[in-house]
Amino acid sequence: MTNINFQRLEVFTDIAKTQCTVVDVRNQIADAIYQNGRGIASHAVALKIYNSQGETEYTDEEYALIKDFVAQFGSPALIDAVNKTTTNSNDEDSQR
């Protein structure tokens, strides 16, 4: 399981990753999955992201689907931001 807040995702604004901005990417990611995905799983994840409020829990399967779409249709900055969410989740899990 991975928790992600797509409403307040930290996205780096420089390649050195010294500055970031907080962005609501729910529509951007949900639209990419909705328009380009296949099957009911893609539909369900797109709606889950679009309707999310704050931090939302995603199954491993949902997270894999999200990462695939972001890698295929997202900017490098967005890819890094989504990849960073697993780093943060893993850090929090290890502290428990």
All heavy atoms as an XYZ file, in Angstrom:
752
protein
N       0.833     -1.185      0.000
C       0.000      0.000      0.000
C       0.882      1.255      0.000
O       1.904      1.302      0.658
C      -0.886      0.034      1.239
C      -1.855     -1.096      1.341
S      -3.231     -0.794      0.254
C      -4.312     -2.069      0.763
N       0.429      2.242     -0.727
C       1.139      3.516     -0.815
C       0.136      4.644     -0.629
O      -0.932      4.630     -1.239
C       1.818      3.660     -2.188
O       2.734      2.581     -2.372
C       2.565      4.970     -2.300
N       0.471      5.592      0.212
C      -0.362      6.773      0.416
C       0.187      7.928     -0.403
O       1.381      8.218     -0.333
C      -0.390      7.171      1.890
C      -1.080      6.125      2.735
O      -2.070      5.534      2.323
N      -0.564      5.900      3.910
N      -0.701      8.568     -1.166
C      -0.294      9.705     -1.999
C      -1.339     10.808     -1.870
O      -2.542     10.535     -1.902
C      -0.166      9.320     -3.488
C       0.769      8.134     -3.675
C       0.321     10.517     -4.312
C       0.802      7.599     -5.087
N      -0.868     12.033     -1.767
C      -1.744     13.193     -1.780
C      -1.542     13.897     -3.116
O      -0.657     14.744     -3.252
C      -1.427     14.134     -0.607
C      -2.387     15.288     -0.516
O      -3.151     15.550     -1.436
N      -2.332     15.999      0.594
N      -2.338     13.521     -4.114
C      -2.232     14.137     -5.434
C      -2.739     15.572     -5.430
O      -2.468     16.324     -6.352
C      -2.996     13.324     -6.482
C      -2.302     12.053     -6.877
C      -2.860     10.820     -6.583
C      -1.089     12.086     -7.544
C      -2.227      9.645     -6.950
C      -0.444     10.919     -7.923
C      -1.014      9.693     -7.624
N      -3.450     15.950     -4.386
C      -3.946     17.315     -4.259
C      -2.815     18.274     -3.871
O      -2.861     19.454     -4.175
C      -5.059     17.345     -3.209
C      -5.837     18.614     -3.140
C      -7.005     18.493     -2.169
O      -7.140     17.518     -1.440
N      -7.853     19.491     -2.174
N      -1.794     17.741     -3.206
C      -0.655     18.558     -2.759
C       0.649     17.787     -3.002
O       1.349     17.438     -2.063
C      -0.796     18.902     -1.279
C      -2.010     19.780     -0.980
C      -2.044     20.326      0.426
N      -0.784     20.847      0.901
C      -0.302     22.069      0.629
N      -0.981     22.893     -0.118
N       0.848     22.458      1.134
N       0.959     17.528     -4.262
C       2.160     16.774     -4.627
C       3.339     17.733     -4.786
O       3.221     18.756     -5.471
C       1.930     16.009     -5.930
C       2.978     14.976     -6.294
C       2.945     13.796     -5.320
C       2.758     14.467     -7.713
N       4.449     17.418     -4.133
C       5.655     18.238     -4.259
C       6.382     17.881     -5.547
O       6.824     16.752     -5.721
C       6.583     18.015     -3.071
C       6.051     18.573     -1.783
C       7.026     18.434     -0.631
O       8.124     17.867     -0.814
O       6.679     18.892      0.465
N       6.493     18.864     -6.449
C       7.131     18.669     -7.748
C       8.342     19.588     -7.833
O       8.227     20.796     -7.625
C       6.144     18.979     -8.903
C       6.815     18.794    -10.251
C       4.898     18.108     -8.790
N       9.504     19.002     -8.113
C      10.724     19.804     -8.240
C      10.620     20.727     -9.441
O      10.089     20.353    -10.483
C      11.962     18.914     -8.368
C      12.305     18.203     -7.101
C      12.112     16.843     -6.976
C      12.828     18.902     -6.021
C      12.422     16.187     -5.796
C      13.147     18.260     -4.836
C      12.947     16.891     -4.725
N      11.171     21.938     -9.299
C      11.141     22.914    -10.386
C      12.508     23.104    -11.038
O      12.644     23.895    -11.964
C      10.633     24.282     -9.877
O      11.484     24.724     -8.815
C       9.200     24.187     -9.395
N      13.502     22.364    -10.538
C      14.833     22.423    -11.148
C      15.466     21.036    -11.138
O      15.141     20.202    -10.310
C      15.733     23.447    -10.445
C      16.007     23.106     -8.993
O      15.203     22.367     -8.375
O      17.027     23.563     -8.463
N      16.347     20.802    -12.073
C      16.983     19.496    -12.236
C      17.850     19.128    -11.034
O      18.005     17.953    -10.711
C      17.786     19.412    -13.553
C      18.203     17.976    -13.865
C      19.010     20.297    -13.515
C      17.121     17.128    -14.423
N      18.384     20.125    -10.340
C      19.209     19.864     -9.155
C      18.357     19.447     -7.958
O      18.894     19.019     -6.942
C      20.023     21.100     -8.805
N      17.052     19.574     -8.097
C      16.099     19.195     -7.054
C      16.335     19.963     -5.759
O      16.285     19.409     -4.670
C      16.122     17.683     -6.813
C      15.737     16.890     -8.031
C      15.775     15.407     -7.780
C      15.439     14.670     -9.066
N      15.562     13.238     -8.906
N      16.580     21.260     -5.913
C      16.763     22.111     -4.741
C      15.527     22.958     -4.452
O      15.413     23.514     -3.369
C      17.972     23.058     -4.923
O      17.748     23.865     -6.086
C      19.263     22.270     -5.063
N      14.635     23.053     -5.441
C      13.417     23.834     -5.271
C      12.228     23.016     -5.743
O      12.331     22.266     -6.717
C      13.486     25.120     -6.096
C      14.626     26.033     -5.707
C      14.680     27.247     -6.614
O      13.689     27.685     -7.163
N      15.884     27.789     -6.772
N      11.115     23.155     -5.029
C       9.918     22.461     -5.468
C       8.701     23.338     -5.237
O       8.765     24.343     -4.530
C       9.769     21.120     -4.766
S       9.380     21.222     -3.019
N       7.626     22.938     -5.860
C       6.354     23.611     -5.688
C       5.307     22.553     -5.372
O       5.453     21.397     -5.775
C       5.987     24.427     -6.947
O       4.811     25.175     -6.687
C       5.791     23.550     -8.152
N       4.287     22.933     -4.656
C       3.201     22.010     -4.330
C       2.098     22.222     -5.364
O       1.641     23.342     -5.572
C       2.674     22.256     -2.900
C       1.484     21.370     -2.605
C       3.787     22.019     -1.890
N       1.705     21.125     -6.026
C       0.786     21.207     -7.149
C      -0.359     20.214     -6.964
O      -0.155     19.104     -6.486
C       1.527     20.892     -8.472
C       0.620     21.047     -9.672
C       2.771     21.752     -8.630
N      -1.546     20.620     -7.378
C      -2.695     19.717     -7.429
C      -2.670     19.056     -8.809
O      -2.948     19.707     -9.819
C      -3.989     20.497     -7.225
C      -5.233     19.612     -7.177
O      -5.158     18.435     -7.578
O      -6.281     20.122     -6.740
N      -2.305     17.773     -8.860
C      -2.167     17.066    -10.135
C      -3.268     16.034    -10.347
O      -3.165     15.198    -11.249
C      -0.775     16.399    -10.262
C       0.329     17.433    -10.312
C      -0.550     15.393     -9.167
N      -4.312     16.104     -9.535
C      -5.393     15.112     -9.649
C      -5.976     15.067    -11.051
O      -6.090     13.980    -11.641
C      -6.496     15.392     -8.626
C      -6.064     15.147     -7.195
C      -7.138     15.542     -6.220
N      -7.363     16.992     -6.332
C      -8.295     17.642     -5.675
N      -9.117     16.993     -4.871
N      -8.426     18.942     -5.819
N      -6.349     16.211    -11.596
C      -6.954     16.222    -12.936
C      -5.979     15.744    -13.990
O      -6.343     14.967    -14.872
C      -7.450     17.626    -13.298
C      -8.670     18.029    -12.509
O      -9.276     17.223    -11.813
N      -9.022     19.291    -12.601
N      -4.738     16.205    -13.928
C      -3.729     15.854    -14.926
C      -3.512     14.339    -14.988
O      -3.528     13.745    -16.061
C      -2.416     16.561    -14.587
C      -1.282     16.282    -15.523
C       0.009     16.962    -15.081
O       0.060     17.693    -14.102
N       1.070     16.709    -15.817
N      -3.326     13.717    -13.843
C      -3.056     12.278    -13.825
C      -4.324     11.485    -14.127
O      -4.305     10.531    -14.908
C      -2.422     11.859    -12.490
C      -1.035     12.487    -12.367
C      -2.335     10.341    -12.385
C      -0.346     12.239    -11.052
N      -5.448     11.877    -13.516
C      -6.705     11.167    -13.761
C      -7.088     11.238    -15.237
O      -7.520     10.224    -15.821
C      -7.812     11.745    -12.884
N      -6.929     12.402    -15.869
C      -7.254     12.543    -17.290
C      -6.366     11.662    -18.162
O      -6.846     11.036    -19.108
C      -7.123     13.995    -17.745
C      -8.286     14.866    -17.315
O      -9.325     14.324    -16.878
O      -8.153     16.108    -17.409
N      -5.070     11.609    -17.855
C      -4.154     10.776    -18.654
C      -4.557      9.310    -18.587
O      -4.587      8.612    -19.604
C      -2.721     10.956    -18.177
N      -4.889      8.849    -17.401
C      -5.299      7.445    -17.246
C      -6.653      7.219    -17.913
O      -6.857      6.232    -18.624
C      -5.329      7.054    -15.759
C      -3.909      7.090    -15.179
C      -5.947      5.665    -15.566
C      -3.839      6.929    -13.666
N      -7.590      8.131    -17.707
C      -8.940      7.998    -18.265
C      -8.913      7.974    -19.790
O      -9.618      7.195    -20.422
C      -9.805      9.157    -17.758
C     -11.252      9.052    -18.171
C     -12.116      8.178    -17.528
C     -11.759      9.850    -19.195
C     -13.448      8.085    -17.896
C     -13.081      9.769    -19.569
C     -13.931      8.882    -18.923
O     -15.241      8.801    -19.290
N      -8.089      8.822    -20.398
C      -8.049      8.926    -21.855
C      -7.216      7.838    -22.521
O      -7.467      7.482    -23.671
C      -7.509     10.293    -22.265
C      -8.442     11.418    -21.913
C      -7.827     12.791    -22.159
O      -6.734     12.903    -22.694
N      -8.527     13.834    -21.750
N      -6.221      7.308    -21.819
C      -5.285      6.387    -22.457
C      -5.286      4.985    -21.868
O      -4.647      4.091    -22.415
C      -3.867      6.964    -22.377
C      -3.774      8.292    -23.083
O      -3.896      8.362    -24.290
N      -3.605      9.364    -22.320
N      -5.961      4.803    -20.755
C      -5.962      3.505    -20.086
C      -6.856      2.498    -20.783
O      -7.622      2.824    -21.689
N      -6.739      1.285    -20.332
C      -7.559      0.201    -20.856
C      -8.130     -0.577    -19.681
O      -7.432     -0.895    -18.725
C      -6.737     -0.755    -21.730
C      -6.121     -0.111    -22.954
C      -7.194      0.192    -24.003
N      -6.636      0.866    -25.166
C      -6.705      2.181    -25.360
N      -7.244      2.965    -24.476
N      -6.214      2.706    -26.455
N      -9.419     -0.862    -19.767
C     -10.039     -1.728    -18.781
C     -10.625     -1.001    -17.580
O     -10.414      0.194    -17.373
N     -11.336     -1.762    -16.788
C     -12.046     -1.225    -15.640
C     -11.094     -0.769    -14.540
O     -11.390      0.183    -13.818
C     -13.079     -2.251    -15.108
C     -14.070     -1.593    -14.161
C     -12.395     -3.435    -14.445
C     -15.019     -0.646    -14.850
N      -9.937     -1.408    -14.420
C      -8.970     -1.003    -13.389
C      -8.485      0.426    -13.647
O      -8.383      1.229    -12.713
C      -7.794     -1.971    -13.341
N      -8.215      0.748    -14.890
C      -7.786      2.108    -15.238
C      -8.902      3.109    -14.946
O      -8.659      4.197    -14.422
C      -7.399      2.195    -16.712
O      -6.235      1.442    -16.962
N     -10.118      2.735    -15.282
C     -11.270      3.604    -15.020
C     -11.409      3.863    -13.522
O     -11.578      5.014    -13.091
C     -12.537      2.949    -15.577
C     -13.741      3.816    -15.500
N     -14.594      3.805    -14.428
C     -14.234      4.715    -16.385
C     -15.569      4.671    -14.636
N     -15.379      5.241    -15.822
N     -11.310      2.806    -12.724
C     -11.469      2.936    -11.277
C     -10.368      3.798    -10.659
O     -10.645      4.649     -9.802
C     -11.480      1.547    -10.635
N      -9.126      3.615    -11.091
C      -8.015      4.400    -10.549
C      -8.148      5.869    -10.960
O      -7.913      6.766    -10.144
C      -6.652      3.827    -10.984
C      -5.520      4.784    -10.672
C      -6.407      2.496    -10.308
N      -8.541      6.115    -12.191
C      -8.727      7.499    -12.645
C      -9.769      8.207    -11.781
O      -9.551      9.339    -11.332
C      -9.142      7.523    -14.115
N     -10.882      7.552    -11.525
C     -11.923      8.151    -10.686
C     -11.466      8.310     -9.241
O     -11.777      9.306     -8.591
C     -13.197      7.315    -10.738
C     -13.997      7.438    -12.031
C     -15.164      6.461    -12.036
C     -14.496      8.864    -12.222
N     -10.719      7.340     -8.737
C     -10.221      7.419     -7.360
C      -9.295      8.625     -7.192
O      -9.389      9.355     -6.203
C      -9.487      6.123     -6.998
C      -9.049      6.041     -5.564
C      -8.484      4.654     -5.254
C      -8.087      4.515     -3.809
N      -7.620      3.136     -3.502
N      -8.409      8.831     -8.156
C      -7.497      9.979     -8.103
C      -8.293     11.279     -8.236
O      -8.094     12.216     -7.466
C      -6.421      9.884     -9.204
C      -5.486      8.704     -8.922
C      -5.637     11.191     -9.315
C      -4.581      8.344    -10.084
N      -9.193     11.335     -9.208
C      -9.969     12.547     -9.460
C     -10.793     12.958     -8.237
O     -10.880     14.136     -7.901
C     -10.889     12.324    -10.666
C     -11.754     13.514    -10.980
C     -11.215     14.628    -11.622
C     -13.098     13.529    -10.630
C     -11.998     15.736    -11.899
C     -13.887     14.631    -10.905
C     -13.340     15.729    -11.540
O     -14.115     16.826    -11.814
N     -11.378     11.992     -7.553
C     -12.237     12.261     -6.403
C     -11.489     12.316     -5.076
O     -12.105     12.564     -4.041
C     -13.345     11.210     -6.315
C     -14.341     11.341     -7.445
O     -14.785     12.429     -7.757
N     -14.659     10.226     -8.087
N     -10.185     12.091     -5.090
C      -9.428     12.038     -3.838
C      -9.393     13.398     -3.147
O      -9.416     14.442     -3.786
C      -7.999     11.538     -4.095
O      -7.263     12.470     -4.867
N      -9.363     13.332     -1.835
C      -9.244     14.521     -0.993
C      -8.112     14.253     -0.016
O      -8.250     13.415      0.873
C     -10.544     14.796     -0.229
C     -11.723     15.137     -1.109
C     -11.556     16.480     -1.786
O     -11.069     17.441     -1.194
N     -11.945     16.559     -3.049
N      -6.985     14.910     -0.205
C      -5.851     14.690      0.683
C      -5.175     13.354      0.428
O      -5.272     12.781     -0.660
N      -4.501     12.869      1.455
C      -3.758     11.623      1.333
C      -4.716     10.447      1.149
O      -5.663     10.282      1.910
C      -2.899     11.409      2.580
C      -1.869     10.328      2.406
C      -0.866     10.314      3.538
O       0.051     11.144      3.504
O      -1.035      9.472      4.437
N      -4.457      9.643      0.124
C      -5.303      8.508     -0.224
C      -4.425      7.269     -0.350
O      -3.313      7.339     -0.867
C      -6.050      8.781     -1.549
O      -6.792      9.997     -1.414
C      -6.986      7.649     -1.909
N      -4.952      6.139      0.103
C      -4.205      4.885      0.051
C      -4.475      4.171     -1.268
O      -5.625      4.040     -1.687
C      -4.629      4.001      1.227
C      -3.803      2.744      1.361
C      -4.151      1.993      2.637
O      -5.164      1.279      2.621
O      -3.414      2.157      3.620
N      -3.394      3.729     -1.911
C      -3.473      2.998     -3.169
C      -2.846      1.624     -2.990
O      -1.789      1.497     -2.372
C      -2.756      3.770     -4.294
C      -3.423      5.099     -4.574
C      -3.016      6.252     -3.920
C      -4.494      5.183     -5.449
C      -3.656      7.461     -4.137
C      -5.134      6.394     -5.679
C      -4.713      7.526     -5.014
O      -5.352      8.718     -5.228
N      -3.497      0.599     -3.539
C      -2.947     -0.752     -3.478
C      -1.682     -0.813     -4.330
O      -1.424      0.089     -5.149
C      -3.948     -1.795     -4.006
O      -4.159     -1.566     -5.411
C      -5.270     -1.744     -3.245
N      -0.925     -1.874     -4.180
C       0.278     -2.050     -4.993
C      -0.070     -2.079     -6.483
O       0.662     -1.528     -7.309
C       1.016     -3.324     -4.594
C       1.594     -3.261     -3.193
O       1.765     -2.137     -2.659
O       1.873     -4.329     -2.613
N      -1.193     -2.707     -6.825
C      -1.616     -2.782     -8.224
C      -1.997     -1.402     -8.753
O      -1.644     -1.039     -9.868
C      -2.797     -3.756     -8.382
C      -2.448     -5.199     -8.107
C      -2.397     -5.557     -6.613
O      -2.917     -4.770     -5.763
O      -1.815     -6.599     -6.287
N      -2.739     -0.640     -7.946
C      -3.116      0.714     -8.356
C      -1.881      1.586     -8.520
O      -1.763      2.338     -9.500
C      -4.059      1.350     -7.326
C      -5.434      0.726     -7.276
C      -6.255      1.214     -6.109
O      -5.683      1.544     -5.035
O      -7.494      1.266     -6.248
N      -0.954      1.470     -7.573
C       0.261      2.292     -7.644
C       1.092      1.933     -8.873
O       1.623      2.823     -9.546
C       1.082      2.142     -6.364
C       2.272      3.063     -6.348
C       2.103      4.442     -6.282
C       3.562      2.566     -6.435
C       3.193      5.296     -6.298
C       4.654      3.418     -6.442
C       4.458      4.784     -6.371
O       5.536      5.624     -6.400
N       1.180      0.656     -9.205
C       1.919      0.232    -10.401
C       1.281      0.824    -11.654
O       1.986      1.305    -12.556
C       1.964     -1.290    -10.492
N      -0.043      0.829    -11.717
C      -0.746      1.407    -12.859
C      -0.474      2.906    -12.953
O      -0.179      3.430    -14.032
C      -2.248      1.144    -12.713
C      -3.113      1.429    -13.916
C      -4.285      0.461    -13.940
C      -3.615      2.840    -13.925
N      -0.531      3.587    -11.815
C      -0.262      5.033    -11.773
C       1.162      5.320    -12.252
O       1.383      6.194    -13.095
C      -0.480      5.590    -10.355
C      -1.966      5.529     -9.982
C       0.060      7.013    -10.231
C      -2.248      5.701     -8.498
N       2.131      4.579    -11.721
C       3.527      4.798    -12.115
C       3.727      4.564    -13.602
O       4.454      5.312    -14.264
C       4.459      3.892    -11.309
C       4.740      4.409     -9.917
C       5.759      3.575     -9.203
C       7.098      3.737     -9.868
N       8.212      3.198     -9.097
N       3.098      3.533    -14.160
C       3.215      3.248    -15.593
C       2.713      4.415    -16.426
O       3.355      4.834    -17.389
C       2.442      1.983    -15.971
C       3.124      0.713    -15.511
O       4.319      0.758    -15.126
O       2.452     -0.343    -15.523
N       1.559      4.962    -16.055
C       0.998      6.075    -16.811
C       1.813      7.344    -16.659
O       2.024      8.068    -17.621
C      -0.468      6.306    -16.442
C      -1.369      5.463    -17.278
C      -1.741      4.214    -16.857
C      -1.795      5.905    -18.519
C      -2.543      3.409    -17.635
C      -2.590      5.112    -19.314
C      -2.975      3.856    -18.875
N       2.264      7.614    -15.451
C       3.079      8.808    -15.241
C       4.384      8.690    -16.030
O       4.832      9.649    -16.657
C       3.341      9.042    -13.741
C       4.388     10.115    -13.517
C       2.044      9.428    -13.044
N       4.993      7.503    -16.036
C       6.233      7.287    -16.781
C       6.011      7.471    -18.280
O       6.886      7.982    -18.984
C       6.788      5.901    -16.498
N       4.835      7.085    -18.756
C       4.563      7.165    -20.187
C       4.088      8.553    -20.626
O       4.458      9.030    -21.697
C       3.505      6.125    -20.567
C       3.306      5.962    -22.042
C       2.409      4.769    -22.358
O       1.804      4.176    -21.480
N       2.338      4.432    -23.622
N       3.286      9.222    -19.792
C       2.645     10.463    -20.225
C       3.037     11.695    -19.409
O       2.668     12.805    -19.778
C       1.115     10.306    -20.175
C       0.607      9.241    -21.094
C       0.199      8.014    -20.594
C       0.552      9.453    -22.460
C      -0.269      7.017    -21.434
C       0.080      8.463    -23.311
C      -0.330      7.233    -22.802
N       3.768     11.521    -18.324
C       4.110     12.651    -17.463
C       5.445     13.278    -17.797
O       6.286     12.690    -18.478
N       5.643     14.470    -17.293
C       6.926     15.149    -17.446
C       7.951     14.487    -16.525
O       7.578     13.808    -15.561
C       6.786     16.620    -17.064
O       6.526     16.722    -15.665
N       9.243     14.667    -16.788
C      10.249     14.116    -15.883
C      10.066     14.595    -14.440
O      10.255     13.817    -13.501
C      11.572     14.613    -16.480
C      11.286     14.719    -17.944
C       9.865     15.234    -17.999
N       9.657     15.841    -14.261
C       9.440     16.369    -12.909
C       8.296     15.623    -12.218
O       8.374     15.311    -11.030
C       9.155     17.864    -12.961
N       7.237     15.318    -12.958
C       6.108     14.584    -12.390
C       6.509     13.141    -12.080
O       6.125     12.595    -11.035
C       4.914     14.618    -13.338
C       3.639     13.958    -12.832
C       3.156     14.620    -11.542
C       2.552     14.018    -13.901
N       7.291     12.543    -12.949
C       7.782     11.177    -12.713
C       8.573     11.133    -11.411
O       8.351     10.261    -10.561
C       8.643     10.690    -13.896
C       7.782     10.535    -15.140
C       9.346      9.377    -13.549
C       8.567     10.371    -16.431
N       9.485     12.078    -11.225
C      10.271     12.129     -9.991
C       9.380     12.333     -8.773
O       9.603     11.733     -7.722
C      11.327     13.227    -10.057
C      12.519     12.854    -10.918
O      12.672     11.659    -11.244
O      13.301     13.761    -11.260
N       8.357     13.179     -8.894
C       7.463     13.458     -7.769
C       6.698     12.205     -7.351
O       6.586     11.908     -6.162
C       6.489     14.571     -8.136
N       6.204     11.450     -8.321
C       5.464     10.224     -8.002
C       6.415      9.175     -7.447
O       6.095      8.490     -6.471
C       4.691      9.707     -9.230
C       4.121      8.319     -8.978
C       3.570     10.680     -9.595
N       7.607      9.053     -8.024
C       8.583      8.092     -7.499
C       8.971      8.437     -6.064
O       9.217      7.549     -5.250
C       9.822      8.042     -8.383
C       9.573      7.313     -9.681
O       8.642      6.517     -9.807
N      10.389      7.599    -10.669
N       9.029      9.714     -5.750
C       9.382     10.168     -4.408
C       8.338      9.729     -3.381
O       8.659      9.535     -2.216
C       9.542     11.690     -4.402
C      10.050     12.263     -3.101
C      10.285     13.760     -3.245
C      10.828     14.338     -1.959
N       9.839     15.025     -1.173
N       7.095      9.542     -3.810
C       6.055      9.131     -2.864
C       6.336      7.758     -2.286
O       6.027      7.517     -1.131
C       4.648      9.144     -3.510
O       4.610      8.209     -4.577
C       4.269     10.532     -3.972
N       6.932      6.857     -3.055
C       7.256      5.540     -2.495
C       8.428      5.635     -1.560
O       8.467      4.932     -0.565
C       7.581      4.493     -3.576
O       8.458      5.039     -4.529
C       6.369      3.941     -4.201
N       9.360      6.505     -1.857
C      10.493      6.702     -0.954
C       9.991      7.181      0.392
O      10.388      6.672      1.437
C      11.484      7.732     -1.547
O      11.888      7.285     -2.833
C      12.689      7.900     -0.657
N       9.070      8.143      0.382
C       8.516      8.660      1.627
C       7.707      7.600      2.355
O       7.791      7.474      3.570
C       7.642      9.887      1.368
C       8.466     11.090      0.947
O       9.672     11.121      1.145
N       7.822     12.070      0.352
N       6.931      6.793      1.636
C       6.134      5.742      2.265
C       7.034      4.691      2.890
O       6.790      4.226      3.992
C       5.211      5.072      1.241
O       4.219      5.963      0.833
N       8.097      4.322      2.189
C       9.027      3.334      2.719
C       9.756      3.862      3.941
O       9.999      3.133      4.897
C      10.033      2.894      1.652
C       9.382      2.083      0.551
O       8.332      1.477      0.745
N       9.989      2.083     -0.609
N      10.117      5.141      3.942
C      10.770      5.751      5.096
C       9.856      5.733      6.309
O      10.280      5.409      7.410
C      11.176      7.194      4.797
C      12.309      7.296      3.797
O      12.963      6.259      3.532
O      12.526      8.398      3.253
N       8.577      6.051      6.101
C       7.618      6.068      7.198
C       7.386      4.664      7.739
O       7.285      4.458      8.943
C       6.294      6.677      6.738
C       6.384      8.163      6.463
C       5.153      8.714      5.777
O       4.142      7.992      5.694
O       5.200      9.865      5.324
N       7.317      3.665      6.837
C       7.117      2.282      7.263
C       8.282      1.788      8.105
O       8.099      1.088      9.087
C       6.944      1.338      6.049
C       5.607      1.562      5.363
O       4.695      2.162      5.993
O       5.473      1.144      4.203
N       9.509      2.169      7.731
C      10.689      1.708      8.468
C      10.805      2.356      9.832
O      11.459      1.824     10.731
C      11.963      1.932      7.639
O      12.189      3.318      7.472
N      10.166      3.525     10.011
C      10.221      4.217     11.287
C       9.210      3.665     12.277
O       9.287      3.928     13.453
C       9.981      5.714     11.099
C      11.107      6.391     10.350
C      10.782      7.853     10.041
O       9.710      8.334     10.370
N      11.699      8.531      9.397
N       8.261      2.863     11.808
C       7.218      2.322     12.681
C       7.680      1.123     13.443
O       8.479      0.402     13.253
C       5.987      1.945     11.869
C       5.308      3.177     11.338
C       4.067      2.791     10.587
N       3.565      4.008      9.968
C       2.705      4.011      8.993
N       2.228      2.900      8.519
N       2.289      5.136      8.479
